[in-house]
Amino acid sequence: MKKFAFLLFLFAFMWSFPHIGDAATNTRVVLNGQQLSIPEEVQNMDGSVMVPIRVISQELGYQVTWNQDDGKVAIDGEGKSITLNIGKKSASVDNQTYTLNTAPVVQNGTTLVPIRLVSEQMGIKVNWNNSDKIVTLATTGTSTGGGTTSESGSNAENGLALVNGISFSESRLLVTLDKNVTPKVSKMDSPNRIVIDLPNSDFGGGFAQGQSASAGQIQTLAVENNDKVSQIRYSQYSTDPSSIRIVIDLNNKQNYEVFNEGDGLLIVDLTPDNGTKPTPPTSTEGTTQPGSAVGNSGKKVVVIDAGHGYQDPGAVGSVSTEKALNLAVALKVEAILKQDPNIDVVLTRSDDTFLELKQRVKVAEKLNADLFVSIHANSSSSSAASGTETYYQRSNSKKLAQTIHKYLVAATGFKNRGVQYGNFHVIRETTMPAVLLEVGFISNKSEESKMNDASRQQAVAEGVVKGIKEYLGVS
Ligand SMILES: [Zn+2]
């Protein structure tokens, strides 16, 4: 009877998670430099790396207690007790409640749990290499170089600044941290590069899984089709005290400006060399307008802000989180705008990282953006609530709101809830025309499923771009 109940439970559970099964094959897990042999699949579900519970008990050595009757998995270690609930996004650590991006699941008899909460609580660094499907786990205190194991407390106790995100667009590097550091930036040649050292800093838990680097490992950020920069590299440069090094590999000699004005936002802006004429971005371009862009490219600077991120999921639907939907649309908007030689598009985040609202504002203000678009999804306690709306806060944003909304509502096909006044931080504290889009309701099953559809996201992105271009008068 128990077995029957369990099967029923399994069935109900699998039925409610239809997205299970788009698994990558041949995923590998590397722990402290050694590849583990685990027959079960490691998967990336909705952006969460899911590992078999066996990795946590046998490989990481934590005590795992599996209570099949109530679907609870308890993990004890490092003086902490984590409780996960199969099929549920709620979890607890000691007595604090956490919301997971993806619920633990039982699949083909294997319990898969999201590694992130466990890794954060137990101090394990996780890196997910999506193209090669490799999960790298590194327990802190294990130095790959055979060095000292000096870590004892949390980073907060160590006073380290935590890097939450590194991104590069067009001609500027954006680094977000949880507090200010004074970077040491220098130019080197043969080969030409700019070296940014962040003293007393480490990678934060909010640093995207695909980006994190453990001691000694150098990670690269690919830069495509850029005439100035070939790639960005970063690593934990030293461990005692911890520091981060970021290197911009240049194609040519390049001057730069560093903006470090608080709130943990650091921008390294590549500027044309003194004494040389700025080269136009493309040969097809005639005269460029005297635009307001930093870096005097003459292009219109558009900042696209995917709402929420990392520990802040935004609204949570039945199969998705708002932060993921926002990011999906933002990346598609970026991809389209990038093709326009008149527009310099900058994302506040390009992965699952977290920025404070004031950091998002600061990105737009520092870059002297021509406009700012924040992408969100709506939620209501009434599951019937539906529709698309666009918010402005300042009067100089109303026209932008109207222009984008017209195309946005056509693209979603949802009910038209109109252009509205909304007192949101990011559109209030910015000074350029700024709008906040509520694409649709994640709390509405039908709209949620449409917002998860890649072709609908593409249509929404195209609509947003049409509005932006019409407003800017570029075609
Ligand atoms: Zn939101």
Residues whose N, C-alpha, C, O or C-beta is under 5 A from the ligand:
A	BS01	ZN	G307 G314 H376 A377
